[in-house]
Amino acid sequence: MAATSLVIDRRRLLTGAVPAAALLAARPARAAAASLTFEELYGTIGVLGLAFSDKVKALAGQEVAMRGFMAPPLKAEAAFFVLTAIPMALCPFCSSDADWPNDIVVVYLDRKQTFAPPATLIEVTGRLEVGSWTDPESGFVSLIRLTHGRFAVVGRL
């Protein structure tokens, strides 16, 4: 009787182990992304403007993951959005990098998508790019960006 119980336990273990192994096998790309917070973006904020933190400089060009809120987009579907530290009623996108707020990041997606409601906490993963850049299509200026971004809903307020 005990051997039967052991066989059942092995089956249960194997039944559960296969899906878990598949999930773990799919996880390395996400596990490779370094975590970055809005508080870690800038080392100094002064009269000369924003200076990137050492962590941001070290992660430039690498895959990072950030959590925040999607600012209301300009269109129902677009290939980019603004990630903010707090939920926003209006898009905080500025006209120049001199006016750039220290708690937003532009996220460029690989394809147009519909967006998450403003009070939804999301996690975005993408390649970190730093430095002033003007989007040739929209004319928007950004100081820090995640490219090839993808996002997942984490929770709602």
C-alpha positions as CSV (number, residue, x, y, z in Angstrom):
1,M,0.0,0.0,0.0
2,A,2.8,2.3,0.8
3,A,4.5,1.6,-2.5
4,T,1.3,2.6,-4.4
5,S,1.2,5.8,-2.4
6,L,4.8,6.4,-3.4
7,V,4.0,5.8,-7.1
8,I,1.1,8.2,-6.9
9,D,3.3,10.8,-5.3
10,R,5.9,10.4,-8.0
11,R,3.3,10.8,-10.7
12,R,2.0,13.9,-9.0
13,L,5.6,15.1,-8.7
14,L,6.3,14.4,-12.3
15,T,3.0,15.9,-13.4
16,G,3.8,19.1,-11.6
17,A,7.5,19.1,-12.4
18,V,7.1,19.1,-16.2
19,P,5.1,22.4,-16.3
20,A,7.3,23.9,-13.7
21,A,10.4,23.0,-15.7
22,A,8.8,24.5,-18.8
23,L,8.1,27.7,-16.9
24,L,11.7,27.8,-15.6
25,A,13.0,27.2,-19.1
26,A,11.1,30.1,-20.4
27,R,12.2,32.4,-17.6
28,P,15.9,33.0,-18.3
29,A,15.2,36.0,-20.7
30,R,13.2,37.7,-17.9
31,A,15.6,36.7,-15.2
32,A,18.4,38.3,-17.1
33,A,16.8,41.8,-16.9
34,A,18.2,43.9,-14.2
35,S,15.7,45.7,-12.0
36,L,15.7,49.5,-12.2
37,T,13.5,52.0,-10.2
38,F,12.6,55.6,-10.9
39,E,14.7,56.6,-7.8
40,E,17.8,55.0,-9.4
41,L,17.6,56.9,-12.7
42,Y,19.6,60.0,-11.8
43,G,22.6,60.6,-9.6
44,T,22.2,64.3,-9.3
45,I,19.5,66.8,-10.1
46,G,20.8,70.3,-10.2
47,V,20.9,73.6,-12.0
48,L,22.9,72.0,-14.9
49,G,20.1,69.4,-15.3
50,L,19.8,65.7,-14.7
51,A,22.9,63.5,-14.5
52,F,22.3,59.8,-14.9
53,S,23.2,57.6,-12.0
54,D,26.1,55.2,-12.1
55,K,23.6,52.3,-12.2
56,V,21.9,53.7,-15.3
57,K,25.3,54.3,-17.0
58,A,26.3,50.7,-16.2
59,L,23.0,49.3,-17.5
60,A,22.8,51.4,-20.7
61,G,22.3,49.0,-23.7
62,Q,21.1,46.2,-21.4
63,E,17.8,44.6,-20.7
64,V,16.1,46.1,-17.6
65,A,12.8,45.8,-15.9
66,M,10.9,48.7,-14.4
67,R,7.5,49.0,-12.6
68,G,5.2,52.0,-13.0
69,F,2.1,53.3,-14.5
70,M,1.2,54.0,-18.2
71,A,0.5,57.7,-18.8
72,P,-2.6,58.3,-20.9
73,P,-1.5,57.8,-24.5
74,L,-2.1,60.3,-27.3
75,K,-3.8,57.6,-29.4
76,A,-5.8,54.5,-28.7
77,E,-3.0,52.4,-30.2
78,A,0.6,53.3,-30.6
79,A,4.0,51.8,-30.5
80,F,5.2,53.8,-27.5
81,F,4.0,55.2,-24.2
82,V,5.3,57.0,-21.2
83,L,6.0,55.0,-18.0
84,T,5.5,57.1,-14.9
85,A,6.3,56.6,-11.2
86,I,2.7,57.6,-10.2
87,P,-0.6,57.4,-12.0
88,M,-1.1,60.4,-14.2
89,A,-4.3,62.0,-15.5
90,L,-2.4,63.7,-18.4
91,C,0.6,62.6,-20.4
92,P,3.7,64.3,-18.9
93,F,5.6,64.2,-22.2
94,C,7.6,67.5,-22.5
95,S,8.8,69.5,-25.5
96,S,12.5,69.4,-24.7
97,D,15.0,67.4,-22.7
98,A,15.7,70.5,-20.6
99,D,12.2,70.2,-19.2
100,W,12.4,66.4,-18.8
101,P,10.8,65.3,-15.5
102,N,12.9,62.9,-13.4
103,D,10.3,60.3,-12.9
104,I,9.3,59.2,-16.4
105,V,10.7,56.9,-19.0
106,V,9.6,56.5,-22.6
107,V,8.9,53.0,-23.7
108,Y,9.0,52.0,-27.4
109,L,7.2,48.7,-28.3
110,D,8.0,46.5,-31.3
111,R,4.4,46.9,-32.5
112,K,1.3,49.0,-31.8
113,Q,-0.7,47.9,-28.9
114,T,-3.7,49.0,-26.9
115,F,-2.8,50.3,-23.5
116,A,-3.4,49.6,-19.8
117,P,-5.8,51.8,-17.8
118,P,-4.0,54.6,-15.9
119,A,-4.3,53.1,-12.4
120,T,-2.8,49.8,-13.5
121,L,0.6,48.9,-12.2
122,I,2.7,47.4,-15.0
123,E,6.2,45.9,-15.3
124,V,8.0,46.8,-18.5
125,T,11.1,45.0,-19.8
126,G,13.2,46.5,-22.5
127,R,16.6,47.7,-23.6
128,L,17.8,50.8,-21.7
129,E,18.9,53.7,-23.9
130,V,20.1,57.0,-22.4
131,G,20.8,60.4,-23.8
132,S,18.8,63.0,-25.6
133,W,17.0,61.6,-28.7
134,T,14.3,62.9,-30.9
135,D,11.8,60.4,-32.3
136,P,11.9,61.0,-36.1
137,E,8.2,60.1,-36.5
138,S,6.6,62.0,-33.6
139,G,9.2,64.7,-32.9
140,F,9.1,63.8,-29.2
141,V,12.3,64.3,-27.3
142,S,13.3,61.8,-24.6
143,L,16.2,61.6,-22.2
144,I,15.8,58.0,-21.2
145,R,14.1,55.1,-23.0
146,L,13.3,51.4,-23.0
147,T,13.3,50.0,-26.5
148,H,11.9,46.7,-27.7
149,G,9.6,47.1,-24.7
150,R,7.0,44.7,-23.5
151,F,4.8,45.0,-20.5
152,A,2.6,42.9,-18.2
153,V,0.0,44.0,-15.7
154,V,1.2,43.5,-12.1
155,G,-1.8,44.9,-10.3
156,R,-4.4,47.7,-9.9
157,L,-4.8,50.5,-7.4
